[in-house]
Amino acid sequence: MTSEDAGRHATDEEGARAAAERRLRRTVAAGTATLRALASTWRMRVVHDAPLRRLRAEGRPVILACWHGELLPLLWHHRAQGIRILVSEHRDGEIIARVAARLGFGAVRGSTTRGGGRALLGLVRELEGGHDVAVTPDGPRGPAHQYAPGALVAAQRAGAPIVAIAAHVDRAWQLKSWDRFEIPKPFARIVVAYSDELVVGGASAREAAAEVPRFEAVMRELAERAERASRA
């Protein structure tokens, strides 16, 4: 390849990257605008958020944990609170990160299951810096509703409590994705339920990871509580 050919190739690559960035920006802008319009019609009900409010009043940073498929209404509910959210580095994660940034979230990039060391370090640093963090312990690629131990290890290392969150939506579009991602329909009724403060025991990452069954049980019970509240 001649220097002239190499120059043209580099220019073509730069043009392709610029075009991809423009498409991404348009997608994020449209997605954020659609979310704001849709979410303005949702009717939210909160169940048992006293533990979270107490932790925040005490100035104790917390890990918020929810299933990946329930992320959208919870992003809206917790907007503009300065929470740092863990998002993966693939393209879908980039879209989520940029939409979340427009809603007032910070981002920790990476996954607690893939290349997890850097992500765990980022979570611990944010917690030690006094910020709440949010994770989807079955993300970014599932299996759905299986609790990966990364959040537990981060909690153990930072000495931070976990508060689990469940969102029950009475009507939603459900994507044909691994997590059955939910998009609440206009005027949907959404119940957001919180767990008590959860403390990860053990003195090592191995011992923290051994608590996965307990936390999966908490998530199941919390989902049932949110569903019961939606019928009340």
C-alpha positions in Angstrom: 0.0 0.0 0.0 1.4 3.4 -1.0 1.4 6.3 1.4 -1.4 7.9 -0.7 -3.5 4.7 -0.3 -2.8 4.7 3.4 -3.9 8.3 3.7 -7.1 7.6 1.9 -7.7 4.5 4.1 -7.2 6.5 7.2 -9.5 9.3 6.0 -12.2 6.7 5.1 -11.9 5.2 8.6 -12.2 8.7 10.2 -15.2 9.4 8.1 -16.9 6.1 9.1 -16.2 6.8 12.8 -17.6 10.3 12.5 -20.7 9.0 10.7 -21.2 6.3 13.4 -20.8 8.9 16.1 -23.5 11.1 14.5 -25.9 8.1 14.2 -25.2 7.3 17.9 -25.9 10.9 19.0 -29.2 10.9 17.0 -30.2 7.6 18.6 -29.4 8.9 22.1 -31.3 12.2 21.5 -34.3 10.4 20.1 -34.3 7.8 22.8 -34.0 10.3 25.6 -36.8 12.5 24.2 -39.1 9.4 23.8 -38.4 8.3 27.3 -39.1 11.7 28.8 -42.4 11.9 26.9 -43.4 8.4 27.8 -42.3 8.5 31.5 -44.2 11.7 32.1 -47.4 9.6 31.9 -46.3 6.8 34.2 -47.9 6.6 37.7 -45.3 5.5 40.2 -45.9 4.0 43.7 -43.1 3.5 46.1 -43.0 0.7 48.7 -40.6 0.5 51.7 -38.0 3.1 50.7 -37.4 4.1 54.4 -34.1 2.0 54.6 -32.7 3.8 51.5 -33.7 7.2 52.8 -32.2 6.5 56.2 -28.8 5.4 54.6 -28.7 8.5 52.5 -29.6 10.7 55.5 -26.6 9.1 57.4 -24.3 9.9 54.4 -23.6 6.2 53.8 -23.2 5.3 50.1 -25.2 2.3 48.9 -25.2 -0.2 46.1 -28.6 -0.4 44.4 -29.3 -3.7 42.7 -32.1 -4.5 40.2 -32.6 -6.9 37.4 -31.6 -5.8 33.9 -35.0 -6.1 32.4 -36.5 -3.7 34.9 -33.9 -1.0 34.4 -35.8 1.6 32.3 -38.5 2.7 34.9 -35.9 2.7 37.6 -33.5 4.9 35.6 -36.4 7.4 35.3 -37.4 7.1 39.0 -33.9 7.7 40.2 -32.9 10.4 37.7 -30.9 13.5 38.8 -29.6 11.8 42.0 -26.0 11.6 41.0 -25.9 7.8 41.1 -23.1 6.0 39.3 -24.4 3.2 37.1 -22.4 0.2 35.9 -22.8 -0.2 32.2 -21.0 -2.5 29.8 -18.6 -1.4 27.1 -20.4 -2.9 24.1 -22.6 -0.6 21.8 -25.8 -1.1 23.7 -24.0 -0.1 26.9 -22.8 3.0 25.2 -26.3 4.0 24.4 -27.5 3.3 27.9 -24.5 5.3 29.3 -25.3 8.3 27.2 -29.0 8.3 27.9 -28.3 7.8 31.6 -25.9 10.8 31.5 -28.7 12.9 30.2 -30.8 11.8 33.2 -28.2 12.8 35.7 -26.3 9.6 36.2 -22.6 9.0 36.1 -21.1 5.9 34.6 -18.7 3.1 35.6 -17.8 1.2 32.4 -17.2 -2.5 32.3 -18.9 -5.7 33.6 -18.5 -7.5 36.8 -18.5 -10.8 34.8 -16.3 -9.8 31.8 -13.1 -8.0 32.5 -14.5 -7.6 36.0 -11.4 -6.4 37.8 -11.5 -2.8 36.4 -15.3 -2.6 36.9 -15.1 -3.7 40.5 -12.3 -1.2 41.2 -14.4 1.5 39.6 -17.4 0.6 41.8 -15.3 0.6 45.0 -13.7 3.9 44.1 -17.2 5.5 43.6 -18.5 4.1 46.9 -15.4 5.3 48.8 -15.9 8.7 47.2 -19.3 8.9 48.7 -21.5 8.1 45.7 -24.3 5.6 45.4 -23.8 3.1 42.6 -26.4 1.0 40.7 -25.8 -2.4 39.2 -27.8 -5.1 37.3 -26.4 -8.3 38.8 -27.7 -10.4 35.9 -26.3 -8.1 33.2 -25.0 -7.3 30.7 -25.8 -10.6 28.9 -27.5 -12.8 31.5 -28.7 -15.4 32.3 -31.7 -13.4 33.4 -32.4 -13.3 37.2 -29.1 -15.0 38.1 -27.1 -13.0 40.5 -23.5 -12.6 39.5 -21.3 -12.0 42.5 -19.6 -8.8 41.4 -21.9 -6.5 43.4 -21.4 -8.6 46.5 -17.6 -8.5 46.2 -17.7 -4.7 45.7 -19.9 -4.3 48.7 -17.5 -6.4 50.8 -14.5 -4.5 49.7 -16.0 -1.1 50.2 -17.9 -2.0 53.4 -21.1 -0.7 51.7 -24.7 -1.9 52.2 -26.8 -3.2 49.3 -30.5 -2.2 48.8 -32.3 -4.3 46.2 -35.0 -2.8 44.0 -37.9 -4.4 42.1 -40.2 -2.7 39.6 -43.6 -4.2 38.8 -45.3 -2.7 35.7 -49.0 -3.4 35.0 -48.6 -3.1 31.3 -45.5 -2.9 29.2 -43.9 -3.7 25.8 -41.5 -6.6 26.3 -38.5 -7.0 24.0 -37.5 -10.4 22.7 -34.1 -10.1 24.4 -32.4 -12.4 26.9 -33.7 -10.2 29.8 -37.3 -9.6 28.4 -36.5 -5.9 28.7 -39.6 -4.0 29.7 -40.8 -0.6 28.3 -43.8 0.6 30.3 -46.7 1.7 28.1 -48.3 5.1 28.4 -50.1 5.6 31.7 -48.7 2.4 33.1 -48.8 1.9 36.9 -45.4 1.1 38.3 -44.7 -0.2 41.8 -41.1 0.3 42.9 -40.2 -1.8 46.0 -37.1 -1.7 48.1 -35.5 -4.2 50.4 -34.1 -3.6 53.8 -30.4 -2.7 54.2 -28.4 -5.8 53.2 -24.9 -6.4 54.5 -22.5 -8.7 52.8 -20.7 -10.9 55.3 -17.3 -12.6 55.1 -13.8 -11.4 55.0 -12.9 -12.3 51.4 -14.2 -12.1 47.9 -14.8 -15.9 48.0 -16.9 -15.6 51.1 -18.9 -12.7 49.7 -19.6 -14.6 46.5 -20.9 -17.5 48.5 -23.9 -15.3 49.5 -25.3 -15.3 46.0 -28.2 -17.7 46.9 -29.3 -15.4 49.8 -29.4 -12.3 47.5 -31.3 -14.2 44.7 -33.9 -15.2 47.3 -34.2 -11.5 48.4 -34.8 -10.5 44.8 -37.5 -13.1 44.3 -39.3 -12.1 47.5 -39.0 -8.4 46.5 -40.5 -9.1 43.1 -43.4 -10.8 44.8 -43.9 -7.9 47.2 -44.0 -5.4 44.3 -46.6 -7.6 42.5 -48.8 -7.9 45.6 -48.6 -4.1 46.2 -49.7 -3.6 42.6 -52.9 -5.5 43.3 -53.6 -3.7 46.6 
